Amino acid sequence: MGIYVSLDDFYFETHRLVESVESLYELGYRVFLLDEVHRYGWWSKDLKQLYDDYEDIQIIATGSSILDISKGNADLSRRASVYHLHGLSFREYLNFQKNINLPKLSLEEILNKHQILASEILDTFNFDSDFQNYMRFGYFPYFLESKNAYHQGISYLQKPEKIYLQNPNFIYVFSPEMANIGSVRETFFLNQLSAVHSVTAPKFGDFMVDDTYVFEVGGASKTTDQLRGIPHSYLALDIEGGSNRRVPLWLFGMLY
């Protein structure tokens, strides 16, 4: 049997996790889904002890603060596999929102076959509405609960200096009616690519991917003038379908 336990519950202000697991173990529970572990001060020590004490249990622990999790003072390196869960890609958003099950694409497929791929995939969703909705509220899956309250849930953030935010939804938190579309596009590109590729800032162009490909991100009117003479360079444009080195921006949302 399995059980879900949220460690930010007031119960764990005065009770240890190891004691709770011991009681649940006697009742037959062997799978423990522990959420918000960073809110519980003893989380790393207790997980280490549970791993050492019980050979037949499975623990899945999640937390939303990577800083607090990385500061855990018990050595879990040999006992735990750590998985960083990215927000939804555009492909995953379409799956959740419209029940469209599209395959993941490699960067090479997108660059070499984007005209064919875009033509095929565009038949499955509405580019004008679905892509813009993803930019506004599609990165975190709790849009399924309430789109109206979506931005309220992440409004605790403070506006930073001139840097890229983690995903384009945050831009609409700070400026819901006057979001800079250029920043939205570049943030989307960086977010989707950096989940599965190395993305750096090149001398020319907006982004370099895997130390090989150079990209300029923009709208339909952007030309290749800024990329003239740069090998392996492409335009990632906010368009439905592309041609040659003009690649639809939304296609990079199919990478994972």
Secondary structure by P-SEA (a helix, b strand, c coil): cbbbbcccccccccccaaaaaaaaaaaccccccccccccccaaaaaaaaaaaccccbbbbbbbccaaaaaaccccccccbbbbbbbcccaaaaaaaacccbbbbbcaaaaaccaaaaaaaaaaccccccaaaaaaccccccccccccccccccccccccccccccccaaaaaaaccccccaaaaaaaaaaaaaaacbbbbbcccccccccccbbbbbbcccccccccccccbbbbbcccccccccccccccccccc
